[in-house]
């Protein structure tokens, strides 16, 4: 009995639009905490008189806890995505994320309910983390599994474009509300970006409910069931090298991004740069990044995933010291240029290549689970801890030097992972052939998605 395949004629454009818009809305919610941690949470949710850096460090601790919850989300929604459908998982992640973000906008402050305020904030951040942990893999696969291998790098980079748009929206909204008189902003104005999430939630749910069914193999009657009862366990047992490699690839990309995007605001304010200028620089650089993601995704189709990704990690290491020197200049033009180079070029080379790179490491039946768990576990130790470690280093040494060295260390780990990934291409192709032979032996035909690239 031949295998059925769902929606083989669906155009990739439908998935690109749905993934891009839905992803933008979800990451708008998730990034609000990152921006607010740098701008207001240290004051609103911690006792008056607390050292500003110490209050910010506490807010970043909640930031890290949210990252710690992301692997759980990867397991839960990866399972739903592999066993049920990508669409179902993505609708659920959006609902959960939107509810948690709206809740943050309604939270009482420390002055109103004491320690319960930061505890509730951390709880909602954990809920956000669970939703975010299941979001990335599904949004990527909607495109990458419904595009041909020759254009996979370029087309799947659109899913990452949703991340840049989400960050731009969150930064821009905070920039605008900060134009209010300070007393109004601190009293209630900071809540506006979080409450807007309720409107975006309704829009996002409508978009994702109208997604076409994804195009992926579905076993027909009599065919071997390749969709495992526990895909995450199957992935860990069968593809441990690929998972570890994907985690290594993630270290510099994720850790570096949160140093450039979140901690940079703390550092800039610490050295006397206007906070509004820093947020504007972040927003401009992330808008620029949307286009560089697509460019580097396209280049990965031409040159290979490893070459482009490796170049990104090397460029980020080279930018580690100059980035902080450029902020120290206090020049608006130089500061904005620093963000554009760091985020758009160095970080963009890795982010634009990442969806297709990760896709090609795993087979379809465990891909959502494997990609998500690798992506999110690495995020805990990279992006989740990076702002907190960087802030602690700044408090201890009052210098950007140890932070730049820390960033170079992250880039070294990722470069080693790129080199290790070269030895997995042959193994990936071999595993695909083995599965096809097993299916042939059981007198069934199963549509197999090759994981070795072109």
Buried (B, 14 or more C-beta within 10 A) or exposed (E): EEBEEEEEEBEBEBBBBBBBBBBBBBBBBBBBBBBBBBBBBBBBBBEEEBEEBEBBBBBBBBBBBBBBBBBBBBBBBBBBBBBEBBBBBBBBBBBBBBBBBBBBBEBEBBEEEEEEBBEBBBBBBBBBBBBBBBBBBBBBBBBBBBBEBEBBBBBBBBBBBBBBBBBBBBBBBBBEBBEBEEEEBBEEBBBBBBEBBEEBBEBBBEBBEEBBEBBBBBBBEEBBEBBBEBBBBBBBEBBEBBBBBBBBBBBBBBBBBBBBBBBBBBBBBBBEBEBEBBBBBBBBBBBBBBBBBBBBBBBBBEBBBBBBBBBBBBBBBEBBBEBBEBBBBBBEEBBBBBBBBBBBBBBBBBBBBBBBBBBBBBBBBBBBBBBBBBBBBBBBBBBBBBBBBBBBBBBEEEEBEBBBEBBBBBBBBBBBBBEBBEEBBEBBBEBBEEBBEEBEEEEBBBBBBBBBBE
